[in-house]
Amino acid sequence: MTNTLVLDVDGTLVDSNYHNAVAWFRAFRRFDLTVPTWRLHRAIGMGGDKLVTAVAGEHVEREHGDDLRKAWEAAFEPMLAEIRPLEGAHRLVASALEQQFTVVLASSGKRHHVDHYLKLIDASGVTSVSADDVEESKPAPDLVEVALRRVDGSGRAVLIGDSVWDCEAGRRAGLPVVCVRTGGFGEAELREHGASAVYEGLDELRADLTDLPMA
């Protein structure tokens, strides 16, 4: 039975959180709604199925939810080519595989975005789960649970992410969570939400791979 790393993608492996926030800002403006970018940034990591309600309320979700998600996608697509891997992303995945970890990606993003990111970090053969594979995105535990089933993760596992939403999803799925600060959340806040450890970046985390908490 191998140990499993369940890896978040946006903000953890690729530097896309701020692009996502700007795309959501532009989507809301198409409906004459202004949501401060700082508030949008703090919601990145949860899926679009939950974000509209979280930042603008249930009435906006009822009136504009699906149209806002389409507007976000239209605003985000042109930025896709600008997104770069975070330092150490390929090295982390490669080292984990070399050390006989099972690696699976669990992203609240769309499938074609995740496929693009897999190519960016040179990990095209790694199993991944996207928002298209579940009914509810993070902070619901669905993505983590489906990811573990995809790789028969019946052994010990840990979730690696960058946001409080990853912490919540991991907790609800019964996994310890280790975070990196690359998504813009502070160490104290991540620990308050349940992160067992917080690293400045992926190379620091990679150095501790064999010592990560597993459940």
C-alpha positions as CSV (number, residue, x, y, z in Angstrom):
1,M,0.0,0.0,0.0
2,T,1.6,3.3,-1.1
3,N,1.2,6.7,0.4
4,T,-0.9,9.2,-1.6
5,L,-0.3,12.9,-2.2
6,V,-3.6,14.6,-3.2
7,L,-2.4,17.9,-4.8
8,D,-4.5,21.0,-5.3
9,V,-3.6,22.9,-8.6
10,D,-4.5,26.6,-8.7
11,G,-2.2,28.5,-6.3
12,T,-0.4,25.3,-5.4
13,L,1.2,24.1,-8.6
14,V,0.4,27.0,-10.9
15,D,0.4,30.7,-10.3
16,S,-3.2,31.4,-11.3
17,N,-5.0,32.7,-8.2
18,Y,-4.7,36.4,-9.2
19,H,-5.7,35.7,-12.8
20,N,-8.8,34.0,-11.5
21,A,-9.6,36.9,-9.2
22,V,-9.3,39.5,-12.1
23,A,-11.5,37.3,-14.3
24,W,-14.2,37.1,-11.7
25,F,-14.0,40.9,-11.2
26,R,-14.5,41.4,-14.9
27,A,-17.4,38.9,-14.9
28,F,-19.2,40.7,-12.2
29,R,-18.7,44.1,-13.9
30,R,-20.5,42.8,-17.0
31,F,-23.6,42.8,-14.8
32,D,-22.8,46.2,-13.2
33,L,-21.8,44.5,-10.0
34,T,-18.6,45.5,-8.2
35,V,-17.0,42.9,-5.9
36,P,-13.6,44.1,-4.5
37,T,-10.7,42.1,-5.9
38,W,-9.3,41.3,-2.4
39,R,-12.6,39.6,-1.5
40,L,-12.5,37.6,-4.7
41,H,-8.9,36.6,-4.1
42,R,-9.9,35.2,-0.7
43,A,-12.6,33.1,-2.3
44,I,-10.3,31.5,-4.9
45,G,-9.9,27.8,-4.2
46,M,-13.6,27.2,-4.0
47,G,-15.3,26.3,-7.2
48,G,-17.5,28.7,-9.3
49,D,-20.6,26.7,-8.1
50,K,-20.0,28.3,-4.6
51,L,-18.0,31.4,-5.2
52,V,-20.9,33.7,-6.5
53,T,-22.9,33.1,-3.4
54,A,-19.9,33.5,-1.1
55,V,-18.9,36.9,-2.4
56,A,-22.1,38.4,-3.6
57,G,-25.0,36.6,-1.9
58,E,-27.7,34.1,-2.8
59,H,-29.8,36.7,-4.7
60,V,-27.0,37.3,-7.2
61,E,-26.5,33.5,-7.6
62,R,-30.3,33.1,-8.3
63,E,-30.4,36.0,-10.8
64,H,-27.0,35.7,-12.5
65,G,-25.1,32.6,-11.3
66,D,-24.8,30.6,-14.6
67,D,-24.3,33.8,-16.7
68,L,-21.5,34.9,-14.3
69,R,-19.7,31.6,-14.6
70,K,-19.9,31.9,-18.4
71,A,-18.6,35.5,-18.2
72,W,-15.7,34.3,-15.9
73,E,-14.7,31.7,-18.4
74,A,-14.7,34.2,-21.2
75,A,-12.6,36.6,-19.2
76,F,-10.2,33.9,-18.0
77,E,-9.5,32.1,-21.3
78,P,-7.3,34.8,-22.8
79,M,-5.2,34.8,-19.6
80,L,-4.5,31.1,-19.7
81,A,-1.4,31.5,-21.8
82,E,0.0,33.9,-19.2
83,I,-0.1,31.4,-16.3
84,R,3.1,29.8,-15.3
85,P,4.0,26.9,-13.1
86,L,5.1,27.8,-9.5
87,E,8.7,27.2,-8.7
88,G,9.3,23.6,-7.8
89,A,6.0,22.2,-9.2
90,H,7.6,19.7,-11.5
91,R,10.3,18.8,-9.0
92,L,7.7,18.1,-6.4
93,V,5.7,15.7,-8.6
94,A,8.7,14.0,-10.0
95,S,10.3,13.5,-6.6
96,A,7.1,12.1,-5.1
97,L,6.8,9.6,-8.0
98,E,10.5,8.6,-7.6
99,Q,9.8,8.0,-3.9
100,Q,6.9,5.7,-4.8
101,F,4.1,8.0,-3.7
102,T,0.8,7.8,-5.5
103,V,0.1,11.3,-6.9
104,V,-3.3,12.6,-7.9
105,L,-4.4,16.2,-8.6
106,A,-7.7,17.5,-7.3
107,S,-8.7,20.8,-8.7
108,S,-11.9,23.0,-8.5
109,G,-11.0,24.2,-12.0
110,K,-12.4,23.1,-15.4
111,R,-11.1,19.9,-17.0
112,H,-9.4,21.6,-20.0
113,H,-7.7,24.1,-17.6
114,V,-6.4,21.2,-15.5
115,D,-5.1,19.4,-18.6
116,H,-3.3,22.6,-19.7
117,Y,-1.7,22.9,-16.3
118,L,-0.6,19.3,-16.3
119,K,1.3,20.0,-19.5
120,L,2.8,23.1,-18.0
121,I,4.3,21.2,-15.1
122,D,5.3,18.2,-17.3
123,A,3.0,15.8,-15.5
124,S,0.6,14.8,-18.3
125,G,0.5,11.2,-17.1
126,V,-0.6,12.0,-13.6
127,T,-4.2,11.2,-12.6
128,S,-6.3,14.2,-12.0
129,V,-9.9,15.2,-11.0
130,S,-11.6,18.4,-11.9
131,A,-14.8,20.3,-11.0
132,D,-16.3,18.5,-14.0
133,D,-16.1,15.2,-12.2
134,V,-18.0,16.1,-9.0
135,E,-21.3,17.6,-8.0
136,E,-19.8,20.0,-5.5
137,S,-16.4,21.7,-5.5
138,K,-14.2,22.7,-2.5
139,P,-14.7,23.3,0.3
140,A,-17.0,20.2,-0.1
141,P,-14.9,17.0,0.2
142,D,-16.1,15.5,-3.1
143,L,-13.0,16.3,-5.1
144,V,-10.7,14.7,-2.5
145,E,-12.8,11.6,-2.1
146,V,-13.1,11.1,-5.9
147,A,-9.4,11.6,-6.3
148,L,-8.6,8.9,-3.7
149,R,-11.0,6.5,-5.4
150,R,-9.5,7.2,-8.8
151,V,-6.1,6.0,-7.6
152,D,-7.3,3.4,-5.1
153,G,-5.9,5.5,-2.3
154,S,-6.8,3.1,0.4
155,G,-3.5,3.6,2.2
156,R,-2.2,6.7,4.0
157,A,-2.8,10.1,2.3
158,V,-2.3,13.8,2.8
159,L,-3.8,16.8,0.9
160,I,-1.4,19.5,-0.2
161,G,-3.0,22.9,-1.0
162,D,-2.7,26.7,-0.6
163,S,-6.0,28.0,0.7
164,V,-8.4,27.7,3.7
165,W,-10.8,26.0,1.3
166,D,-8.3,23.1,0.9
167,C,-8.0,22.9,4.7
168,E,-11.8,22.6,4.9
169,A,-12.1,20.0,2.1
170,G,-9.3,17.9,3.6
171,R,-10.8,18.1,7.1
172,R,-14.2,17.0,5.8
173,A,-12.6,14.1,3.8
174,G,-10.7,13.0,6.9
175,L,-7.2,13.9,5.6
176,P,-4.4,16.0,7.2
177,V,-3.6,19.1,5.1
178,V,-0.2,20.6,4.4
179,C,-0.2,24.1,2.8
180,V,2.1,26.3,0.8
181,R,1.9,30.1,1.0
182,T,2.0,30.5,-2.8
183,G,-1.8,31.2,-3.0
184,G,-1.5,34.3,-0.9
185,F,-2.9,33.1,2.4
186,G,-1.0,33.7,5.6
187,E,0.6,31.0,7.7
188,A,-1.4,31.8,10.9
189,E,-4.7,31.7,9.0
190,L,-3.9,28.4,7.3
191,R,-3.0,26.9,10.6
192,E,-6.1,28.2,12.3
193,H,-8.1,26.4,9.6
194,G,-6.4,23.1,10.2
195,A,-3.1,23.0,8.2
196,S,-0.7,20.7,10.0
197,A,2.3,22.4,8.4
198,V,2.8,25.5,6.2
199,Y,5.7,25.9,3.8
200,E,6.9,29.0,1.9
201,G,7.2,27.1,-1.3
202,L,7.2,23.7,-3.0
203,D,10.9,23.0,-2.8
204,E,10.8,23.4,1.0
205,L,7.9,21.0,1.1
206,R,9.6,18.6,-1.2
207,A,12.5,18.4,1.2
208,D,10.1,17.1,3.9
209,L,8.1,14.6,1.7
210,T,8.9,11.6,3.8
211,D,8.0,13.4,7.0
212,L,4.5,14.7,6.0
213,P,1.6,13.8,8.2
214,M,-0.5,11.0,6.7
215,A,-3.9,9.5,7.7
